[in-house]
Amino acid sequence: MQRLRLILAIGLAVLMSVAPCVSTIAAAGEPECYPVQIPCPPNSGKDVCWKQVCTGGDDHGGGDDGSGTGTGGEAYTKCMFAGREVPCVGPAGTWSAAHSCWLTLTTPQQPPPAGTKDEDGDWYWCTPPPPYIGSRPPVWIEGPAITWVDPGPLAAQVAGTMPLAKPETHMAPKPPLMTYVGLETWLWIPESQWKPLSASTSLSGATVTVTATPVRVSWNMTEASVRCFSPGRPWVRGMSSDEVTDCDYVYQTVSDGQPDGAYKVSAQLAYKVAWTCTGPCLGTEGSLGILPGPVSDRTNLRVGERQSVVIR
């Protein structure tokens, strides 16, 4: 007779750190979080547990560089029922989101339903959460023995392989041209880099699909950090001075005192990462939070000061 077993999909995404963006100067921004494996608490019923580790906010150096740490919620899958969390594994068996109960094989197995054979499936006890007391009548589940998959760690593994975009930065005035103190410097990345990414993987009959959606670009201007919640608007030659953008920065000091006489400018995309799971999953959907992509190459930007000319 087939045996019920819990298979935990193990895989930690080692993710690169990223930088911040929407047109606001970044102060203490929301943290960037990523999952790490931790020892499971005693009697948790889990073989693998995860916790989110979060970077600190931004400073005037700009960017989420992975320096500061903090802890967020646990990143392993949470099993939910009627809006509250329930144990994924317990004395009553393994939680089934499809049946809203904990399942465990009945022992001994009863004869199969009329018109089916022993090898067609198995009988399971289906125990719902409190306030229900006891078990419902056994349920017949067709197919091979159920292999339950924990989609959270599997989703983290998929996210770690996704080709998050390395921003191609653009500015106006365009380097090597100089910008000036008090002048609005436009910032943008290609629209083609501001798009959702999706990837899937399957394990033991379950399919986990991960979607990473851009939510901001973080610009490290050296003097400060800027967060833009769009790719920005490209500047086109011939635009009037009345044109506006939602992603820009205004320097307060000249760059003469900087190495090479220029500020170093870089950018980083941040993605909101969510997953869904179909098949024998402990959960059907979840989130990995805000995850960073790679940092762009640095660009030298010279900042000068416009001189007033007095005509007598």
Beta strands, then each sheet from edge to edge (+ up, - down):
strand 1: 5-7
strand 2: 24-25
strand 3: 33-38
strand 4: 49-54
strand 5: 70-71
strand 6: 79-81
strand 7: 84-86
strand 8: 89-90
strand 9: 93-96
strand 10: 101-105
strand 11: 121-127
strand 12: 136-142
strand 13: 147-149
strand 14: 170-172
strand 15: 179-180
strand 16: 184-188
strand 17: 197-203
strand 18: 206-220
strand 19: 225-228
strand 20: 248-250
strand 21: 263-278
strand 22: 285-295
strand 23: 299-301
strand 24: 303-304
sheet 1: 1+ 13+
sheet 2: 2+ 19- 18+ 17-
sheet 3: 2+ 19- 18+ 21- 22+
sheet 4: 2+ 19- 18+ 21- 23+
sheet 5: 3+ 4- 5+
sheet 6: 6+ 7-
sheet 7: 8+ 9- 10+ 11- 12+
sheet 8: 14+ 16- 20+
sheet 9: 15+ 24+
end
